[in-house]
């Protein structure tokens, strides 16, 4: 019996995009290089995303002054 996973196809596409970038560029670059290349690969493979998305952080019922910037935030594809 095959186990069904949540967002299995989406994860497969994302991991494939990451491997494509790594296989092409190899290792040794700074994070910014891989981030830009992955942005290009996401566009090429029609993976919807937002880059440098600001996320608020909450502790109990209070919003912290500090926030988090996600390098990539994947969006649900509405097509």
MMTF fields as JSON, N, C-alpha, C and O atoms, coordinates in Angstrom:
{
  "mmtfVersion": "1.0.0",
  "mmtfProducer": "UNKNOWN",
  "numBonds": 315,
  "numAtoms": 316,
  "numGroups": 79,
  "numChains": 1,
  "numModels": 1,
  "chainsPerModel": [1],
  "groupsPerChain": [79],
  "chainIdList": ["A"],
  "bondAtomList": [4, 2, 8, 6, 12, 10, 16, 14, 20, 18, 24, 22, 28, 26, 32, 30, 36, 34, 40, 38, 44, 42, 48, 46, 52, 50, 56, 54, 60, 58, 64, 62, 68, 66, 72, 70, 76, 74, 80, 78, 84, 82, 88, 86, 92, 90, 96, 94, 100, 98, 104, 102, 108, 106, 112, 110, 116, 114, 120, 118, 124, 122, 128, 126, 132, 130, 136, 134, 140, 138, 144, 142, 148, 146, 152, 150, 156, 154, 160, 158, 164, 162, 168, 166, 172, 170, 176, 174, 180, 178, 184, 182, 188, 186, 192, 190, 196, 194, 200, 198, 204, 202, 208, 206, 212, 210, 216, 214, 220, 218, 224, 222, 228, 226, 232, 230, 236, 234, 240, 238, 244, 242, 248, 246, 252, 250, 256, 254, 260, 258, 264, 262, 268, 266, 272, 270, 276, 274, 280, 278, 284, 282, 288, 286, 292, 290, 296, 294, 300, 298, 304, 302, 308, 306, 312, 310],
  "bondOrderList": [1, 1, 1, 1, 1, 1, 1, 1, 1, 1, 1, 1, 1, 1, 1, 1, 1, 1, 1, 1, 1, 1, 1, 1, 1, 1, 1, 1, 1, 1, 1, 1, 1, 1, 1, 1, 1, 1, 1, 1, 1, 1, 1, 1, 1, 1, 1, 1, 1, 1, 1, 1, 1, 1, 1, 1, 1, 1, 1, 1, 1, 1, 1, 1, 1, 1, 1, 1, 1, 1, 1, 1, 1, 1, 1, 1, 1, 1],
  "groupList": [{"groupName": "UNK", "atomNameList": ["N", "CA", "C", "O"], "elementList": ["N", "C", "C", "O"], "formalChargeList": [0, 0, 0, 0], "bondAtomList": [1, 0, 2, 1, 3, 2], "bondOrderList": [1, 1, 2], "singleLetterCode": "X", "chemCompType": "L-PEPTIDE LINKING"}],
  "groupTypeList": [0, 0, 0, 0, 0, 0, 0, 0, 0, 0, 0, 0, 0, 0, 0, 0, 0, 0, 0, 0, 0, 0, 0, 0, 0, 0, 0, 0, 0, 0, 0, 0, 0, 0, 0, 0, 0, 0, 0, 0, 0, 0, 0, 0, 0, 0, 0, 0, 0, 0, 0, 0, 0, 0, 0, 0, 0, 0, 0, 0, 0, 0, 0, 0, 0, 0, 0, 0, 0, 0, 0, 0, 0, 0, 0, 0, 0, 0, 0],
  "groupIdList": [1, 2, 3, 4, 5, 6, 7, 8, 9, 10, 11, 12, 13, 14, 15, 16, 17, 18, 19, 20, 21, 22, 23, 24, 25, 26, 27, 28, 29, 30, 31, 32, 33, 34, 35, 36, 37, 38, 39, 40, 41, 42, 43, 44, 45, 46, 47, 48, 49, 50, 51, 52, 53, 54, 55, 56, 57, 58, 59, 60, 61, 62, 63, 64, 65, 66, 67, 68, 69, 70, 71, 72, 73, 74, 75, 76, 77, 78, 79],
  "secStructList": [7, 7, 7, 7, 7, 6, 6, 2, 2, 2, 2, 2, 2, 2, 2, 2, 2, 2, 2, 2, 2, 2, 2, 2, 2, 7, 1, 7, 7, 7, 2, 2, 2, 2, 2, 2, 2, 2, 2, 2, 2, 2, 2, 2, 6, 6, 7, 7, 3, 3, 3, 3, 3, 3, 3, 3, 3, 3, 3, 6, 6, 3, 3, 3, 3, 3, 3, 3, 3, 3, 3, 3, 3, 3, 7, 7, 7, 7, 7],
  "xCoordList": [0.841, 0.0, 0.893, 1.806, 0.611, 1.38, 0.853, -0.353, 1.757, 1.382, 1.219, 2.063, 0.139, -0.096, 0.422, 0.15, 1.175, 1.734, 1.1, 0.753, 0.952, 0.418, 1.419, 2.598, 0.972, 1.801, 2.967, 4.043, 2.752, 3.822, 4.356, 5.569, 3.472, 3.905, 4.622, 5.618, 4.125, 4.751, 6.168, 7.101, 6.319, 7.643, 8.589, 9.763, 8.085, 8.903, 9.436, 10.611, 8.571, 8.997, 10.018, 10.995, 9.793, 10.7, 12.076, 13.099, 12.094, 13.375, 14.077, 15.298, 13.321, 13.911, 14.549, 15.625, 13.895, 14.456, 15.748, 16.709, 15.77, 16.982, 18.129, 19.262, 17.836, 18.875, 19.377, 20.574, 18.483, 18.876, 19.877, 20.886, 19.589, 20.497, 21.84, 22.896, 21.798, 23.039, 23.851, 25.071, 23.191, 23.907, 24.555, 25.625, 23.923, 24.459, 25.583, 26.631, 25.367, 26.336, 27.411, 28.519, 27.079, 28.025, 28.051, 27.077, 29.157, 29.252, 30.268, 31.063, 30.226, 31.245, 30.776, 31.528, 29.555, 29.057, 28.383, 28.04, 28.2, 27.442, 25.955, 25.497, 25.212, 23.783, 23.039, 22.115, 23.426, 22.717, 22.734, 21.77, 23.809, 23.91, 22.897, 22.179, 22.839, 21.897, 20.449, 19.566, 20.214, 18.868, 18.41, 17.275, 19.26, 18.887, 18.659, 17.698, 19.547, 19.401, 18.124, 17.438, 17.804, 16.594, 15.346, 14.34, 15.4, 14.288, 14.031, 12.886, 15.102, 14.984, 14.398, 13.531, 14.869, 14.382, 12.915, 12.151, 12.516, 11.098, 10.23, 9.169, 10.674, 9.913, 9.825, 8.761, 10.951, 11.018, 10.099, 9.502, 9.987, 9.188, 7.797, 7.077, 7.433, 6.091, 5.757, 4.649, 6.728, 6.499, 6.237, 7.144, 5.011, 4.689, 5.338, 5.275, 5.957, 6.664, 6.72, 6.468, 7.056, 7.406, 8.801, 9.149, 9.597, 10.956, 11.095, 10.489, 11.9, 12.158, 10.85, 10.665, 9.97, 8.657, 8.795, 9.314, 8.322, 8.368, 7.245, 6.084, 7.609, 6.639, 6.696, 7.769, 5.555, 5.497, 5.661, 5.298, 6.212, 6.406, 5.58, 5.627, 4.839, 3.985, 4.466, 4.827, 4.468, 4.739, 3.518, 3.178, 2.881, 1.604, 0.636, 0.294, 0.182, -0.772, -0.144, -0.857, 1.194, 1.861, 2.755, 3.517, 2.651, 3.497, 4.855, 4.94, 5.918, 7.269, 7.691, 7.199, 8.605, 9.165, 10.022, 10.076, 10.682, 11.504, 10.606, 9.498, 11.095, 10.336, 11.283, 12.493, 10.73, 11.505, 11.291, 10.17, 12.352, 12.244, 12.518, 13.637, 11.481, 11.626, 12.287, 11.855, 13.323, 14.0, 13.005, 12.914, 12.263, 11.202, 9.964, 10.043, 8.831, 7.54, 6.741, 6.402, 6.447, 5.741, 4.256, 3.673, 3.661, 2.233, 1.464, 1.996, 0.205, -0.671, -0.916, -1.201, -0.806, -1.045, -2.539, -3.153, -3.134, -4.574, -5.004, -6.155, -4.1, -4.47, -5.001, -5.359],
  "yCoordList": [-1.174, 0.0, 1.247, 1.371, 2.163, 3.41, 4.437, 4.665, 5.048, 6.092, 7.409, 7.769, 8.116, 9.428, 10.494, 10.461, 11.442, 12.52, 13.838, 14.043, 14.718, 16.047, 16.849, 16.903, 17.463, 18.296, 17.518, 18.075, 16.254, 15.41, 15.94, 16.032, 16.284, 16.773, 18.111, 18.34, 18.997, 20.297, 20.139, 20.798, 19.263, 19.019, 18.438, 18.805, 17.541, 16.941, 18.013, 17.989, 18.96, 20.037, 20.959, 21.363, 21.29, 22.194, 21.553, 22.187, 20.301, 19.602, 19.458, 19.59, 19.188, 19.102, 20.414, 20.416, 21.534, 22.851, 23.089, 23.635, 22.683, 22.845, 22.013, 22.487, 20.778, 19.929, 20.508, 20.451, 21.063, 21.654, 22.793, 22.884, 23.653, 24.761, 24.219, 24.659, 23.274, 22.732, 21.999, 22.151, 21.218, 20.483, 21.427, 21.128, 22.547, 23.499, 24.347, 24.522, 24.872, 25.795, 25.094, 25.607, 23.929, 23.264, 23.93, 24.563, 23.788, 24.364, 25.503, 25.656, 26.295, 27.315, 28.754, 29.673, 28.966, 30.338, 30.774, 29.946, 32.065, 32.598, 32.331, 32.078, 32.394, 32.104, 32.954, 32.464, 34.213, 35.116, 34.606, 34.811, 33.951, 33.407, 32.284, 32.25, 31.371, 30.254, 30.754, 30.22, 31.774, 32.339, 32.917, 32.679, 33.664, 34.244, 33.153, 33.206, 32.174, 31.082, 30.283, 29.883, 30.049, 29.305, 30.105, 29.525, 31.418, 32.263, 32.066, 31.952, 32.03, 31.828, 30.444, 30.301, 29.438, 28.075, 27.94, 27.245, 28.6, 28.594, 29.206, 28.673, 30.321, 30.949, 30.022, 29.859, 29.423, 28.533, 27.323, 26.866, 26.812, 25.609, 25.931, 25.04, 27.205, 27.66, 27.303, 26.863, 27.499, 27.325, 28.707, 29.538, 28.967, 30.309, 30.556, 29.708, 31.724, 32.033, 33.542, 34.334, 33.906, 35.276, 35.218, 34.247, 36.245, 36.278, 37.364, 38.431, 37.076, 38.006, 38.482, 39.675, 37.557, 37.857, 38.102, 37.263, 39.264, 39.609, 38.887, 38.943, 38.208, 37.493, 38.007, 38.075, 38.365, 38.804, 37.608, 36.485, 37.864, 36.819, 37.19, 38.321, 36.23, 36.434, 35.563, 34.402, 36.132, 35.383, 35.509, 36.587, 34.391, 34.343, 35.278, 35.008, 36.353, 37.231, 38.568, 39.534, 38.62, 39.882, 39.736, 38.777, 40.702, 40.736, 41.305, 42.37, 40.583, 41.037, 42.16, 42.264, 42.998, 44.041, 43.428, 43.945, 42.34, 41.639, 40.875, 40.471, 40.683, 39.906, 38.952, 38.986, 38.112, 37.114, 37.353, 37.624, 37.255, 37.372, 35.997, 35.487, 35.417, 34.12, 34.332, 35.187, 33.57, 33.697, 33.401, 34.151, 32.308, 31.969, 31.566, 30.825, 32.051, 31.627, 31.16, 31.947, 29.879, 29.332, 29.625, 29.556, 29.953, 30.276, 29.135, 28.361, 29.052, 28.062, 28.458, 29.619, 27.501, 27.755, 27.689, 26.643, 28.788, 28.865, 28.53, 28.767, 27.984, 27.666, 26.251, 25.823],
  "zCoordList": [0.0, 0.0, 0.0, 0.816, -0.928, -1.038, -0.04, 0.049, 0.703, 1.65, 0.892, 0.071, 1.168, 0.561, 1.515, 2.715, 0.96, 1.757, 1.355, 0.192, 2.312, 2.073, 1.249, 1.596, 0.176, -0.704, -1.329, -1.544, -1.614, -2.152, -3.486, -3.671, -4.405, -5.717, -5.603, -6.289, -4.744, -4.559, -3.997, -4.455, -3.005, -2.42, -3.457, -3.51, -4.273, -5.323, -6.273, -6.641, -6.674, -7.57, -6.91, -7.542, -5.643, -4.923, -4.755, -5.015, -4.321, -4.146, -5.487, -5.564, -6.539, -7.877, -8.299, -8.899, -7.991, -8.314, -7.537, -8.077, -6.281, -5.47, -6.029, -6.114, -6.409, -7.003, -8.316, -8.598, -9.124, -10.401, -10.182, -10.881, -9.213, -8.9, -8.406, -8.862, -7.487, -6.942, -8.008, -8.074, -8.826, -9.874, -10.884, -11.415, -11.147, -12.121, -11.519, -12.142, -10.312, -9.708, -8.885, -8.733, -8.361, -7.47, -6.101, -5.693, -5.401, -4.057, -4.043, -4.97, -2.98, -2.784, -2.897, -2.573, -3.347, -3.459, -2.168, -1.324, -2.025, -0.895, -1.095, -2.209, 0.005, -0.024, -1.049, -1.699, -1.201, -2.113, -3.558, -4.296, -3.96, -5.315, -5.5, -6.499, -4.543, -4.623, -4.543, -5.214, -3.723, -3.604, -4.927, -5.341, -5.595, -6.886, -7.933, -8.701, -7.953, -8.915, -8.652, -9.593, -7.383, -7.052, -7.42, -7.83, -7.277, -7.722, -9.218, -9.653, -9.984, -11.429, -11.717, -12.579, -11.001, -11.218, -10.812, -11.48, -9.722, -9.326, -10.417, -10.739, -10.986, -12.077, -13.285, -13.884, -13.631, -14.791, -14.638, -15.613, -13.43, -13.185, -12.631, -12.18, -12.67, -12.269, -10.82, -10.514, -9.943, -8.512, -7.927, -7.885, -7.475, -6.962, -5.592, -4.702, -5.442, -4.2, -3.984, -4.892, -2.764, -2.411, -1.809, -1.136, -2.047, -1.537, -0.479, -0.58, 0.534, 1.631, 2.272, 2.512, 2.539, 3.122, 4.623, 5.36, 5.058, 6.477, 7.209, 6.804, 8.294, 9.11, 10.537, 11.137, 11.076, 12.467, 13.387, 13.038, 14.566, 15.571, 16.796, 17.281, 17.272, 18.44, 19.588, 19.393, 20.779, 21.997, 22.881, 23.367, 23.071, 23.78, 23.065, 21.914, 23.68, 22.979, 22.579, 22.305, 22.546, 22.227, 20.998, 20.881, 20.086, 18.9, 19.293, 19.905, 18.936, 19.254, 18.317, 17.194, 18.789, 17.933, 16.834, 15.718, 17.148, 16.164, 15.208, 15.563, 13.999, 13.017, 12.323, 12.545, 11.492, 10.757, 9.271, 8.841, 8.489, 7.036, 6.429, 6.483, 5.857, 5.203, 3.853, 3.08, 3.56, 2.269, 1.152, 0.18, 1.294, 0.347, 1.116, 2.096, 0.673, 1.19, -0.011, -0.895, -0.031, -1.176, -1.055, 0.027, -2.192, -2.228, -2.858, -3.652, -2.486, -3.082, -4.529, -4.824, -5.417, -6.84, -7.081, -6.873, -7.516, -7.729, -9.148, -9.514, -9.951, -11.321, -11.45, -12.547]
}
